[in-house]
Amino acid sequence: MASLIKNQIVKHLSKFAKNLTPDQISVEILRGKSELKNIELNEDVLTDALELPAWLKIKKARCNRIVVRVPWTRLKSAPVQLFIDEVTVQVELSSEMRPPPKTATNMLSAYSASDNSYGFANRVAEGMSLYINTLEMEFTSEMFGGSIMLSRLSIESRTPGWHTATDLRMTRIADSNTNEALLFKQISWQLLRVEASARRDRTDNQPYGPTINAPLRLITSQGRCRLAVKKSTVDGSVIAGRIQVILEDILWVATLPQVRSAIMFYRHLMELVNKAAEMTKAERAQKAWRESVHASAGTPTRTQAPPQQSQQQAPPKPGPIPAASAAFKHFDFRQTSYHCYIGKIDLHLCDDAHTGPEYPLDWDIDSGALQVTLLKFALDVYPYHLAAGDRSHWVRYKNQTQFSKWVTELLAHYKNVLTSTLDGKKQQEMKRLWPQLMSQSCVVRMDDIIVHCVSDTSTKRDSLQKLISSDRDAMASLPGDQPLIHIEFGDFYYPGHSDLPAPPSCSHILVSPLRFLLDLRTIRWMLYVYHDICNTLDLKNGGLDGVPHTDVRIEALMPKMIIPAPNNVHLHQPKKPSQIVIQLSTVILTNCLIGDNIDPSALKAAATRLSDSPLFKSTLAVGNRDLTVLPMGTAAFGSYMARLCEVIASQSQYNVGPTTGHDYKTDSAASDLWCIKTSPVWIEFSGSPVYYPKPMPFVSDAPWTVFAVPNVDKANANLPDVFLLAEPQVPIKVALDHYQYLQLIRTIEAVSKFVDMLDADEKFFTNKSADVSPTKSLVLACSLDRIEVHLLLPVEGPISQFDDRSSTTSKSLDLLDVPGPLAPTGLKPAPRTTEVHSGV
C-alpha cells in the first residue's frame, strides 16, 4: 500500500521535481504525514508556474527536507501544511527576455488538471500553508550579483480582515452571481537580508567596474506581505490581485560608494523591468480594460457559467442581497494593484574619512553625515487603470482630488488638440481608442519627513538642527488625514498596438506646511555629494535634453524658509535680529499653462516692458563687475524677445502641427516654460524675545508671478541659459531699522561669499574628470513699478553708554559698520519714521 502511494506521489510531483525516486519519500498513511528529502525542482516548470517576469529566470532550486501534513478528515476546514527546512534558489537577471508561455491560462491550473476545471482539489491546493525555516536566493546579472535571505518564512490563509482563521472556509468569499471568488493569503518573515555587489569578474573596459564595487547590505525585521486574489470559479483563472508589502522599520547606514552602487543597481534593474513591461503592457492593458468595463457596467465577465446552465435557470427574483454577495462586494477590488507601506525609514548617509587633495583647502567638514527620516511611507501602483475612470476604489484615496481634477482638464484639452490636428482616418481611430485610454498611476504619501543638518566628528548632539521638517502649528489647520507629502504620477497609453500619440505623462506634488532652514554648510556638503556621484557615474552631462516633456504641477501650502543671520564679530547686540523668515500661503510651480488662472499674455507683457525699459536701451557700468552676460543694447536681445513671444504662444496653447512646430511628445523637458505663481509673500525679522516679542515685518504682503524661460536660441552663446522674469502684483513696501539693515547687509555678503565658494568647489571637483561641463548662466529681471522704503530711526536721541550693555565705542563702531554712502557722519536726534518712495 505504501509503495502504491509513493508511486502516485512520484507520478504527480515529477512534473515539478527532477530525478525524484520513491526512496526519497517516506509515508505515514494513517497519520497523514509524508516526508521528502533532497528534492531538486524543475526550474523551467517552476519559472512558468510562478509566472515570473520575462527578465527573471530560475537556474536552480533545491529543498533539503520537506514534511507534509494532510488532515484527511478535515480537508474543508483545515489546511494542508508543508514544512521545509531550507530552500536554495539560483536566479538569473538577463537582458535577453524570456518568451512568454505558450498558453495564456494560469500555469498552476494547467499543471494541476488537464481539463482546466476548478473543483475541490483546487480549493485544497489554494488553502495550503507553507513554512520555510530559511530561504536563500542567489541572483546574478551582467553587472551585479548578490543574495536575498528570508528567515522564518510562513505563507498562511487569512480572513478578509487579515486575522488568523480557525476555519479554512472563512478565508474565502465566493459570489454566485459573478462566479468569482476572493482568496486572502499572508506571507510573513522574521528577518530579511539583501546583499548586492558588482561582479568582480567583469573586464576593465566595462564602465563603472572599479568605482561601484562597494557591497550593499539592507536588513529588516518582522515584515509581511498580504495577497488578495480574485479568481474565476469556472476555470480557476486569476482575474486580478492586490499585493501589499508592510514593513515596520528600515535602517540603512550607507557610505558614498554604497550609494553609487545602489544607483547603478537600480538603473540596471529598471532597464530590465522597462524592457519587459513594453512587451506585455499592451496585452495586459487590453485585458484590464475589458475587466474594468465589465466591472463598471456590473455585468459578468468571461467567468460566468456556460450558456446552457444560464438558460435553464430562471432569472433571479428581486430581493435582499445574500450575505455572501454583500461581503464579496465589500472586499472586492476592480483592478490589479501593488502597495508598499513602511512605518519608518532611517537613512544615514556618511562620507568616508579622507585626507589630502580629496577636498578643497578651506573644507571644514570632517567625515560628514546626514540623517533623513521618513514616517509612514506609502507607495501605491495601479498599472492598468482606465484614464477616465473613477478612483473611489483605490486604497485610502479620495475620489475627487486636485490631481484627478487637473488630469480631467488635461485629457479634455489634449483630446480637442488631437481632434483638430489629425486627418479623417486617424480621427475615427482616435474616437474608437480614446475611451480605452489607460494610465499607469503611482501614488506616494509620507506623513512626515525630517532632514537633519550635516554633522561631523566635532558636532555635538544638542546643537544639531533640522534642515527640513514639518510645521506642526500650520499642519493643525489642515484636515487630519492629509499627509505631509502627496505625489502622483500618471503615464498614458493605449491598449493593444496603436501609433496614435498619447497624452504626455503628468506629475502632481502636493506639499503641506514645511519648514526649511538655509544652512550653508549642509548645502555645500550636499553639492559635494552630488558632484561625487555625477563624476563617478558619468551623470554630469545628463541634463534635460534627453528627457521627454512631462506636465508637472507642484503645490506647496504655507511653506516657511528661515535664513539665519551670520555670526557677528560684535558681541552684546541683542537688538539685532537673529534670522530672516520668508513665508507664503501657497505657491504653484508648473510647466503646464492650462488652468490655474495663469495667463501667458502676462509674460508677454512683462517681456515687452523689459525690452522697452532704459536698462536694456543703454549700456550700464556697475563698478568693475562683468555684465557681458546681460543682453543689454544688443540686437540678439531683440530677436530673443521676439522668439520668446512665439514660444509663449505655442506652449500656452500646446498646439500640435506644422503651424507652430511644437509637439509635446517630441520636445524635451529642456525647452519647457515654467511659471511660479504665489499668494502673498511676506518677510519678517525675528530675534531675542526681549526686543522681538513677535516677528517684525520687513517686506509687506505681495503676490508674485515668476516665469523661467530657457534659451530658445542655442546658437547664440551670449544669451543666458535661463531667463527669469519676476513681477509683483502690488507695490512693494519695505520697513527696517538700523540693526536690521546691518544684519541684512551682512547676510547678503555671507551669501555672496558662499556662492563664490560653491563655484570654487565645483571647479575643484569637476577638474578631476576629463570632461568639464560648461558654466551655466542665469539672468533675473524684475519689473517694479513702485517701492516704498520705511527707515525706522531711534527716538531716544544721542547714544549714551547707559542705554545698552555695550560701550559707546562698540556702538560707534557698530554704527559705522555700514558700507556705502549711507554710513552716518554724526549722531543727531532723528524722527521716528522716514519714508522713501522710489520707482524702478
C-alpha positions in Angstrom: 0.0 0.0 0.0 2.8 2.4 0.9 4.6 1.7 -2.3 1.5 2.4 -4.4 1.1 5.8 -2.7 4.8 6.6 -3.2 4.5 5.8 -6.9 1.4 8.1 -7.2 3.3 10.9 -5.5 6.2 10.4 -7.8 3.9 10.5 -10.8 2.3 13.8 -9.8 5.4 15.5 -8.5 7.7 14.5 -11.3 6.2 17.5 -13.3 7.8 19.8 -10.7 10.8 17.8 -9.4 13.7 16.3 -11.3 15.0 12.8 -10.7 12.5 12.0 -8.0 12.5 8.4 -6.7 10.3 6.5 -4.2 13.3 6.1 -1.9 13.3 9.9 -1.3 9.7 9.6 0.1 8.5 8.3 3.5 4.8 8.0 4.0 2.7 7.5 7.2 -0.8 7.0 5.7 -2.9 7.0 8.8 -1.2 10.0 10.4 -1.4 11.9 7.2 2.3 12.6 7.2 4.8 12.4 4.4 8.5 13.4 4.2 10.7 14.1 1.1 14.4 14.6 1.2 16.9 16.3 -1.2 14.3 17.4 -3.8 15.6 19.3 -6.9 12.9 21.2 -8.6 12.3 21.6 -12.3 13.4 25.2 -12.9 11.7 25.6 -16.3 8.3 24.4 -15.0 8.7 26.4 -11.8 9.5 29.6 -13.8 6.4 29.3 -15.9 4.2 28.2 -13.0 5.1 31.2 -10.9 4.7 33.5 -13.9 7.9 35.3 -13.2 8.9 38.4 -15.3 10.5 37.9 -18.7 13.9 39.1 -17.4 13.9 36.7 -14.4 14.7 33.0 -14.8 15.3 30.3 -12.2 18.5 28.5 -12.8 18.4 26.0 -9.9 16.2 25.3 -7.0 16.7 22.7 -4.2 15.0 21.7 -1.0 16.8 19.6 1.6 13.8 18.3 3.5 10.0 18.6 3.1 7.4 17.4 5.6 3.7 17.3 4.5 0.8 17.0 6.9 -2.6 16.2 5.5 -5.7 16.4 7.7 -7.7 13.7 5.9 -10.9 14.2 7.9 -10.9 18.0 7.8 -9.8 19.0 4.3 -12.6 21.6 4.0 -11.8 23.4 7.2 -8.1 22.7 7.9 -5.2 23.5 5.6 -2.6 21.1 4.3 0.7 22.1 5.9 4.2 21.9 4.3 7.3 22.3 6.4 10.6 23.0 4.6 13.9 23.3 6.4 16.0 25.1 3.8 15.4 26.2 0.2 18.2 27.4 -2.1 17.4 29.1 -5.3 19.7 30.5 -8.0 18.2 33.2 -10.2 19.5 34.9 -13.3 18.6 38.5 -14.3 19.2 38.6 -18.0 18.7 41.3 -20.6 17.6 38.7 -23.1 13.8 38.5 -22.5 12.3 35.0 -22.0 9.5 34.2 -24.4 6.0 34.2 -22.9 4.3 30.8 -22.1 2.6 29.1 -25.0 -0.8 29.1 -23.2 -2.5 32.1 -21.7 -4.2 30.1 -18.9 -2.9 30.1 -15.4 0.1 27.7 -15.3 -0.7 26.2 -11.8 -4.2 25.3 -13.0 -2.8 23.8 -16.2 -0.4 21.5 -14.3 -3.0 20.5 -11.7 -5.7 19.5 -14.0 -5.7 18.7 -17.7 -9.2 19.9 -18.4 -8.7 23.3 -16.7 -11.7 22.5 -14.4 -12.0 24.1 -11.0 -13.1 22.0 -8.1 -12.4 20.6 -4.7 -8.8 19.7 -5.4 -8.0 23.3 -6.5 -9.5 24.7 -3.3 -7.5 22.4 -1.2 -4.3 23.5 -3.0 -5.2 27.1 -2.6 -5.6 26.7 1.2 -2.2 25.1 1.7 0.1 26.6 4.4 3.8 26.7 3.8 6.5 27.2 6.5 10.2 27.6 5.5 12.9 27.9 8.1 15.5 29.5 5.7 15.1 30.7 2.1 18.2 31.9 0.4 18.1 33.2 -3.2 21.3 34.0 -5.1 21.0 36.2 -8.2 23.4 37.0 -10.9 23.3 39.5 -13.8 25.6 41.1 -16.3 26.7 43.7 -13.8 25.7 42.7 -10.3 25.5 39.7 -8.1 24.0 39.2 -4.6 21.6 37.3 -2.4 18.3 37.6 -0.6 17.8 35.7 2.7 14.4 35.2 4.4 14.3 33.6 7.9 11.2 32.0 9.4 9.0 32.4 6.3 5.4 31.4 6.5 2.5 31.5 4.0 -1.0 31.2 5.5 -4.6 31.8 4.6 -6.2 34.6 6.5 -9.7 36.1 6.9 -10.7 39.2 4.9 -9.7 41.2 7.9 -6.3 39.6 8.0 -6.8 37.7 11.2 -5.8 34.1 11.9 -8.6 31.8 10.7 -9.9 28.9 12.8 -11.8 27.5 9.7 -10.4 27.5 6.2 -13.8 28.4 4.8 -13.5 31.8 6.5 -10.6 32.7 4.2 -12.6 32.6 1.0 -15.6 34.6 -0.3 -17.5 33.4 -3.4 -20.1 35.3 -5.3 -22.5 33.0 -7.3 -23.8 35.9 -9.4 -20.4 36.7 -11.0 -18.8 33.2 -10.5 -15.8 34.8 -8.8 -14.1 34.2 -5.5 -11.7 36.2 -3.3 -8.8 34.5 -1.6 -6.6 36.0 1.2 -3.0 34.9 1.9 -0.4 36.4 4.1 3.4 35.9 3.8 5.4 36.8 6.9 9.0 36.6 7.9 11.2 37.5 10.9 14.3 38.6 9.1 15.1 39.9 5.6 18.7 40.4 4.4 19.6 41.8 1.0 23.1 41.9 -0.3 24.4 43.1 -3.7 27.7 44.0 -5.2 29.3 44.5 -8.6 30.7 41.4 -10.2 34.4 41.0 -9.8 34.9 39.0 -13.0 34.0 42.0 -15.2 36.6 43.3 -17.5 38.2 46.7 -17.1 36.7 48.1 -20.3 33.2 47.8 -18.9 32.0 51.1 -17.3 31.9 51.7 -13.6 33.7 48.5 -12.8 36.2 49.6 -10.1 34.2 52.5 -8.8 30.9 50.8 -7.7 32.2 47.6 -6.2 31.1 48.6 -2.7 28.7 45.9 -1.4 25.1 46.9 -0.5 23.6 45.5 2.7 20.0 46.0 3.9 18.5 44.2 6.9 14.9 44.5 8.0 12.8 42.5 10.5 9.2 41.5 11.0 7.8 42.1 7.6 4.7 40.7 6.0 3.0 40.7 2.6 -0.7 40.4 2.1 -2.1 38.9 -1.1 -5.7 39.2 -2.2 -6.5 37.3 -5.3 -9.7 37.3 -7.3 -10.2 34.1 -9.3 -12.9 32.6 -11.5 -14.8 29.7 -10.0 -15.4 28.3 -13.5 -11.9 27.7 -14.8 -9.7 28.9 -11.9 -8.0 31.7 -13.8 -6.7 34.8 -12.0 -8.7 37.9 -12.8 -7.0 40.5 -10.6 -4.8 40.7 -7.5 -3.7 43.1 -4.8 -0.3 42.8 -3.2 0.5 44.8 0.0 4.1 44.7 1.4 4.2 46.0 5.0 7.5 46.7 6.8 7.9 48.1 10.3 11.3 49.9 10.3 14.1 50.2 7.8 17.6 51.4 8.9 20.2 51.9 6.3 23.7 53.3 7.0 25.3 53.9 3.6 28.6 55.4 2.5 29.0 57.3 -0.7 30.5 54.2 -2.5 27.4 52.2 -1.4 25.1 55.0 -2.7 26.8 54.8 -6.1 26.4 51.1 -6.1 22.7 51.4 -5.2 22.1 53.9 -8.0 23.8 51.7 -10.6 21.9 48.6 -9.4 18.6 50.5 -9.6 19.4 51.7 -13.1 20.3 48.2 -14.3 17.2 46.7 -12.7 14.9 49.3 -14.1 16.3 48.8 -17.6 15.3 45.1 -17.4 11.8 45.9 -15.9 11.0 48.6 -18.5 12.1 46.3 -21.4 9.9 43.5 -20.2 7.0 45.9 -19.4 6.9 47.1 -23.0 6.5 43.5 -24.2 3.4 42.8 -22.1 1.9 46.2 -21.4 -0.3 46.2 -24.5 -1.8 42.7 -23.9 -2.3 43.2 -20.2 -3.8 46.6 -20.7 -6.3 45.2 -23.2 -7.4 42.5 -20.7 -7.6 45.0 -17.8 -9.7 47.4 -20.0 -12.2 44.6 -20.7 -12.4 43.7 -17.0 -12.8 47.4 -16.0 -15.6 47.9 -18.5 -17.5 44.8 -17.2 -16.9 45.9 -13.6 -18.2 49.4 -14.1 -21.2 48.1 -16.0 -22.0 45.5 -13.4 -22.1 42.6 -15.9 -20.5 39.2 -15.5 -17.2 38.6 -17.4 -16.0 35.6 -19.2 -16.1 33.8 -15.8 -19.8 33.4 -16.0 -21.4 30.0 -16.2 -21.9 28.2 -19.5 -24.8 29.3 -21.7 -26.7 26.0 -21.2 -26.8 26.4 -17.5 -27.7 30.0 -17.6 -30.6 29.4 -20.0 -32.1 26.6 -17.8 -32.0 28.7 -14.7 -34.8 31.2 -14.1 -33.9 34.8 -13.7 -33.3 35.7 -10.1 -36.2 37.4 -8.3 -35.6 40.8 -6.8 -35.0 40.7 -3.1 -32.4 41.2 -0.4 -28.8 40.7 -1.4 -27.3 37.5 0.0 -24.8 37.9 2.8 -22.0 36.3 0.7 -22.6 38.7 -2.2 -22.7 41.7 0.2 -19.4 40.6 1.8 -17.9 39.9 -1.7 -18.9 43.4 -2.8 -17.4 45.0 0.3 -13.9 43.4 -0.1 -13.9 43.3 -3.9 -11.3 45.3 -5.9 -11.6 46.1 -9.6 -8.0 46.1 -10.8 -4.6 44.8 -10.1 -2.5 47.0 -7.8 0.7 46.9 -5.8 1.3 48.6 -2.4 4.1 49.1 0.0 3.8 50.5 3.5 6.8 51.3 5.7 6.4 52.6 9.2 9.7 54.4 9.5 12.7 54.8 7.2 16.0 56.0 8.7 18.7 56.7 6.2 22.2 57.7 7.3 24.4 59.0 4.5 28.1 59.1 5.6 31.2 60.3 3.9 34.3 58.2 4.1 37.1 59.9 6.1 39.7 61.1 3.5 42.7 63.3 3.8 44.9 65.0 1.3 43.8 66.5 -2.0 40.2 65.0 -1.9 38.8 68.2 -0.6 39.4 72.0 -1.1 41.8 73.6 1.3 39.1 75.5 3.2 37.0 72.4 3.7 35.7 72.2 7.3 33.5 69.1 7.3 35.4 66.1 8.5 33.6 62.8 7.9 30.3 64.4 7.2 27.0 62.6 7.9 23.4 63.4 7.0 20.3 61.7 8.5 16.9 61.5 6.7 13.8 60.1 8.5 10.6 59.3 6.7 7.5 58.4 8.7 4.6 56.3 7.4 5.8 56.0 3.8 3.2 54.6 1.4 3.5 53.6 -2.2 0.6 52.6 -4.4 0.9 51.4 -8.0 -2.1 50.9 -10.4 -0.6 49.7 -13.7 -3.8 49.2 -15.6 -6.2 52.0 -14.7 -8.7 53.4 -17.1 -7.6 57.0 -17.6 -11.2 58.4 -17.4 -12.3 56.0 -14.7 -13.1 57.0 -11.1 -10.7 56.3 -8.2 -13.2 55.6 -5.4 -12.0 52.0 -5.2 -8.3 53.0 -4.7 -6.8 52.3 -1.2 -7.0 55.2 1.1 -7.7 57.6 -1.7 -10.3 60.4 -2.1 -12.0 60.2 -5.5 -12.0 63.9 -6.1 -8.5 65.2 -5.5 -6.7 68.1 -7.1 -4.7 65.7 -9.2 -7.8 64.0 -10.6 -9.4 67.3 -11.4 -6.3 68.5 -13.1 -5.9 65.3 -15.1 -9.5 65.6 -16.3 -8.8 69.1 -17.6 -5.6 67.9 -19.3 -7.3 65.0 -21.0 -10.1 67.1 -22.3 -7.6 69.7 -23.6 -5.4 67.1 -25.4 -8.4 65.4 -26.9 -9.5 68.7 -28.5 -6.0 69.3 -29.7 -5.6 65.9 -31.3 -9.1 66.0 -32.9 -8.3 69.3 -34.6 -4.9 68.2 -36.0 -5.4 64.6 -37.1 -6.8 63.6 -40.5 -10.2 61.9 -41.0 -9.0 58.3 -40.7 -6.9 59.0 -37.6 -9.8 60.9 -36.1 -12.0 57.8 -36.4 -9.4 55.7 -34.8 -8.9 58.1 -32.0 -12.6 58.3 -31.3 -12.6 54.5 -31.0 -9.5 54.2 -28.8 -9.8 57.3 -26.6 -12.4 55.7 -24.3 -9.9 52.8 -23.9 -7.0 55.1 -22.9 -5.2 53.5 -20.0 -2.9 55.0 -17.4 -0.1 53.6 -15.2 -0.6 55.5 -12.0 1.6 55.8 -8.9 0.8 57.4 -5.6 3.4 58.2 -2.9 2.5 59.5 0.5 4.5 60.5 3.5 3.1 61.6 6.9 6.3 63.3 8.0 9.9 64.0 6.8 12.9 65.1 8.9 16.2 66.0 7.3 18.9 67.0 9.8 21.8 69.3 9.0 25.1 67.8 8.2 27.2 66.8 11.2 30.8 65.8 11.6 33.2 64.5 14.3 33.1 67.8 16.2 29.3 68.3 16.1 27.5 68.0 19.4 24.2 66.2 19.5 22.4 69.1 21.2 23.5 71.6 18.6 22.2 69.5 15.6 19.4 71.4 13.8 16.8 70.3 11.3 17.2 71.3 7.7 13.7 70.2 6.6 10.8 69.4 8.9 7.1 69.8 9.1 5.5 72.9 10.6 3.3 71.4 13.3 1.5 74.7 14.0 0.4 75.1 10.4 -0.5 71.4 10.0 -3.0 71.8 12.8 -5.2 74.0 10.5 -5.4 71.2 7.8 -7.5 68.1 7.7 -6.2 65.4 10.0 -6.0 62.7 7.3 -3.9 64.8 4.9 -0.3 63.6 4.5 2.6 65.9 4.6 3.7 65.0 1.0 1.4 63.6 -1.6 2.9 62.7 -5.0 1.1 61.2 -8.0 2.5 60.1 -11.4 0.5 59.2 -14.5 1.7 57.6 -17.7 -0.9 57.2 -20.5 -1.0 54.5 -23.2 -3.5 52.7 -25.4 -4.4 49.0 -25.0 -3.1 46.9 -27.9 -0.8 48.4 -30.5 -1.5 51.8 -31.9 0.6 54.6 -33.4 -1.7 57.3 -32.2 0.1 59.9 -30.0 -0.9 59.5 -26.3 -1.0 62.5 -23.9 2.2 63.2 -22.2 2.9 61.9 -18.7 1.9 64.1 -15.8 3.1 64.5 -12.2 1.5 66.3 -9.3 3.2 67.0 -6.0 1.3 68.5 -3.0 3.4 69.6 -0.1 1.8 70.5 3.2 3.5 73.1 5.5 7.2 72.5 5.6 10.0 74.4 7.4 13.3 75.0 5.5 16.5 76.1 7.3 19.0 77.7 5.0 22.1 76.0 6.4 25.0 76.9 4.1 27.3 74.2 5.5 24.8 71.5 4.7 24.2 72.8 1.2 27.9 72.8 0.5 28.2 69.2 1.7 25.2 68.1 -0.4 26.6 69.6 -3.5 29.9 67.8 -2.8 27.9 64.5 -2.7 26.1 65.4 -5.9 29.4 66.1 -7.7 30.9 62.9 -6.4 28.1 60.8 -7.7 27.8 62.6 -11.0 31.6 62.4 -11.7 31.8 58.8 -10.8 28.7 57.5 -12.7 29.2 60.0 -15.6 25.9 61.7 -14.9 27.2 65.3 -15.1 26.1 65.8 -18.7 22.7 64.2 -18.4 20.7 67.5 -18.2 17.2 67.6 -19.5 18.0 67.4 -23.2 17.1 63.7 -23.5 14.2 63.8 -21.0 10.7 63.8 -22.7 8.2 66.5 -21.8 6.1 65.8 -18.7 3.3 68.0 -17.4 4.4 68.9 -13.8 2.4 70.7 -11.2 3.9 71.4 -7.7 1.8 72.9 -5.0 3.2 74.0 -1.6 0.9 75.0 1.3 2.3 77.5 3.8 6.0 76.9 3.3 8.4 78.7 5.5 12.1 79.4 4.9 14.4 80.6 7.7 17.6 82.4 6.9 19.9 82.6 10.0 21.9 85.7 10.3 25.7 85.3 10.2 27.7 85.3 13.3 28.7 88.9 14.2 32.1 90.0 15.4 30.4 92.5 17.8 29.1 90.9 20.9 26.3 92.1 23.2 24.0 93.3 20.4 20.6 92.0 21.4 18.7 94.5 19.2 20.0 92.8 16.0 17.7 90.1 14.5 18.9 86.6 14.6 17.1 85.3 11.5 15.0 86.4 8.5 11.8 84.4 7.9 10.2 84.1 4.4 6.6 82.8 4.4 4.0 82.1 1.8 0.4 81.0 1.9 0.5 79.0 -1.3 2.9 78.6 -4.2 2.4 76.8 -7.5 5.2 75.7 -9.8 4.2 74.3 -13.1 5.3 73.9 -16.8 1.7 73.4 -17.9 -0.1 76.7 -18.6 -3.6 75.1 -18.6 -5.8 76.4 -15.8 -4.7 77.9 -12.5 -5.5 81.4 -13.9 -2.0 81.5 -15.4 -2.2 84.0 -18.3 0.7 83.6 -20.8 -0.1 87.1 -22.0 1.2 88.4 -18.7 4.6 87.0 -19.5 4.5 88.6 -23.0 3.6 91.9 -21.5 6.4 91.7 -18.9 8.9 90.8 -21.7 7.7 93.8 -23.7 8.1 96.2 -20.7 11.6 94.9 -20.0 12.7 95.3 -23.6 11.4 98.9 -23.7 12.9 99.9 -20.3 16.1 102.1 -20.1 18.0 99.2 -18.6 18.1 97.4 -21.9 18.4 100.5 -24.1 21.8 101.6 -22.9 25.0 100.0 -21.5 25.4 100.4 -17.8 28.6 100.1 -15.8 28.4 98.9 -12.2 31.9 99.2 -10.7 34.2 96.6 -12.1 31.6 93.9 -12.5 31.4 92.0 -15.8 27.9 92.4 -17.2 28.6 90.8 -20.6 26.1 88.1 -19.7 23.3 90.6 -19.8 21.9 91.1 -23.3 21.7 94.9 -22.9 21.5 97.0 -26.0 22.3 94.1 -28.4 20.5 93.0 -31.5 20.4 89.5 -30.1 18.2 90.6 -27.3 15.6 92.0 -29.7 15.5 88.7 -31.6 15.4 86.8 -28.3 12.3 88.7 -27.2 10.6 88.1 -30.5 11.3 84.4 -30.4 10.3 84.3 -26.8 6.8 85.6 -27.6 6.4 82.9 -30.2 7.4 80.2 -27.7 4.9 81.6 -25.1 2.1 81.5 -27.7 2.9 77.9 -28.8 3.4 76.5 -25.3 0.4 78.1 -23.9 -1.8 76.5 -26.5 0.0 73.2 -26.8 -0.7 73.1 -30.5 0.5 70.1 -32.4 1.2 70.6 -36.1 3.4 72.4 -38.6 1.9 75.9 -37.7 3.9 76.2 -34.5 6.3 73.4 -34.7 5.6 72.4 -31.2 5.0 68.7 -30.4 4.5 67.8 -26.7 5.7 64.2 -27.4 8.9 65.0 -29.2 10.0 68.2 -27.3 12.4 67.6 -24.5 12.0 68.9 -20.9 14.9 71.3 -21.6 12.5 73.6 -23.6 9.7 73.8 -21.1 8.4 77.1 -20.0 8.0 77.2 -16.2 5.7 79.5 -14.2 5.8 80.2 -10.4 2.6 81.8 -9.0 2.5 82.7 -5.4 -0.1 84.0 -3.0 1.1 87.0 -0.9 4.7 86.6 0.3 5.9 88.3 3.4 9.3 88.6 5.1 9.9 89.2 8.8 12.7 89.7 11.2 12.9 87.7 14.5 15.4 87.7 17.3 15.7 88.0 21.0 12.3 87.8 22.9 13.2 91.0 24.7 13.3 93.1 21.6 11.3 90.8 19.3 8.4 89.5 21.3 6.8 88.8 17.9 8.3 88.9 14.4 8.7 92.4 12.9 7.7 92.9 9.3 10.4 93.5 6.7 8.6 93.2 3.4 4.8 93.5 3.2 2.5 91.0 1.6 2.9 90.9 -2.1 1.9 88.1 -4.6 4.4 87.3 -7.3 4.5 85.8 -10.7 7.8 84.4 -12.0 8.4 82.9 -15.4 11.5 80.8 -16.1 12.3 80.7 -19.8 15.1 78.5 -21.3 17.3 79.9 -24.0 15.4 79.4 -27.3 18.5 80.4 -29.4 21.1 77.8 -28.5 23.4 79.1 -31.3 23.9 82.4 -29.6 26.4 81.9 -26.7 25.9 85.5 -25.4 22.4 84.7 -24.2 21.8 83.2 -20.7 20.7 79.5 -20.3 17.7 80.5 -18.2 15.9 83.9 -18.2 13.8 84.7 -15.1 11.2 87.4 -15.3 9.6 88.3 -12.0 6.8 90.8 -11.4 4.9 91.6 -8.2 1.1 92.3 -8.4 1.2 95.1 -5.9 3.7 97.8 -4.9 6.5 96.6 -2.6 6.7 98.0 0.9 9.9 97.6 3.0 10.4 98.6 6.6 13.6 98.2 8.6 15.7 99.9 11.3 19.4 100.4 11.7 20.2 97.0 13.2 18.0 95.1 10.8 19.8 96.9 7.9 23.2 95.8 9.3 22.1 92.2 9.5 20.6 92.3 6.0 23.8 93.7 4.5 25.9 91.1 6.4 23.6 88.3 5.3 23.9 89.4 1.6 27.7 89.5 1.9 27.7 86.0 3.5 25.5 84.5 0.7 27.7 86.2 -1.9 30.9 84.7 -0.4 29.1 81.3 -0.2 28.2 81.4 -3.9 31.8 82.1 -4.8 32.8 79.2 -2.5 30.4 76.9 -4.3 31.8 78.0 -7.7 35.3 77.2 -6.5 34.2 73.8 -5.2 32.6 72.9 -8.5 35.8 73.7 -10.4 37.8 71.7 -7.8 35.6 68.6 -8.1 34.9 68.7 -11.8 38.6 69.2 -12.7 39.2 65.6 -11.7 37.2 64.4 -14.7 38.2 64.6 -18.3 35.2 66.5 -19.5 34.2 69.7 -17.7 30.7 70.9 -18.1 30.2 74.4 -19.4 29.2 77.0 -16.9 25.5 77.7 -16.7 24.3 81.3 -16.7 21.1 82.8 -15.3 19.6 86.2 -15.6 16.9 87.6 -13.3 14.9 90.6 -14.5 12.4 92.1 -12.1 9.9 94.8 -13.1 8.9 97.0 -10.1 6.6 99.9 -10.6 6.9 101.3 -7.1 8.9 100.6 -3.9 8.1 102.2 -0.5 11.1 102.0 1.9 10.4 102.9 5.6 13.5 103.6 7.6 12.8 103.3 11.3 15.2 105.6 13.3 15.6 105.7 17.1 13.8 108.4 19.1 15.9 108.3 22.2 18.4 110.9 21.0 22.1 110.6 21.1 23.5 107.2 22.1 24.9 107.1 25.6 26.8 104.4 27.5 23.8 103.6 29.6 21.2 102.6 27.0 22.8 99.2 26.3 25.3 96.7 27.8 27.9 97.6 25.2 30.2 100.6 25.4 30.0 103.8 23.4 33.0 102.7 21.4 31.4 99.5 20.4 28.2 101.3 19.4 30.1 103.8 17.4 31.9 101.0 15.6 28.6 99.3 15.1 27.0 102.4 13.5 30.0 103.0 11.3 29.8 99.4 10.1 27.6 100.4 7.2 29.0 100.1 3.7 28.5 102.8 1.1 27.3 106.4 1.4 24.6 105.5 3.9 27.2 105.4 6.8 26.3 108.0 9.4 28.5 111.1 9.7 27.2 112.2 13.1 24.9 111.2 15.9 21.9 113.5 15.9 18.3 113.0 17.0 16.1 111.8 14.2 12.4 111.4 13.7 10.8 108.0 14.3 9.9 107.1 10.8 11.2 108.2 7.4 9.5 107.1 4.1 11.4 106.9 0.9 9.4 106.3 -2.3 11.2 105.3 -5.4 10.2 103.9 -8.8 12.2 101.4 -10.6 
